[in-house]
Amino acid sequence: MRPNQTVKIGSEVLVQFEDGFRDIYTIVNSPSADASEGKISDECPLGKAILGQKPKEKISYLLNPAGKKISCLILKVNPHLRLQRHF
């Protein structure tokens, strides 16, 4: 596996949640975060959980301290993924 496939700030990450929903997120610093554009902060629960991870790794995180545990599978990591977002 190539080193650039590790999730870091600036990476675009394709993830699949337990219910089958897939989405692409770009990991950014907090001031640049904009959920409507798929840009999530490296300090939010999902951002923290996927930093440093690689494709085919399953991760879990808490939505908030009292929240539900969410799991997802990292499908692709690429700084130039450029896939269409689907809602």
Sequence and secondary structure as in RCSB ss.txt:
>XXXX:A:sequence
MRPNQTVKIGSEVLVQFEDGFRDIYTIVNSPSADASEGKISDECPLGKAILGQKPKEKISYLLNPAGKKISCLIL
KVNPHLRLQRHF
>XXXX:A:secstr
  GGGS  TT EEEEEETTS EEEEEEE GGG BGGGTEEETTSHHHHHHTT  TT EEEEESSTTS EEEEEEE
EEETT       
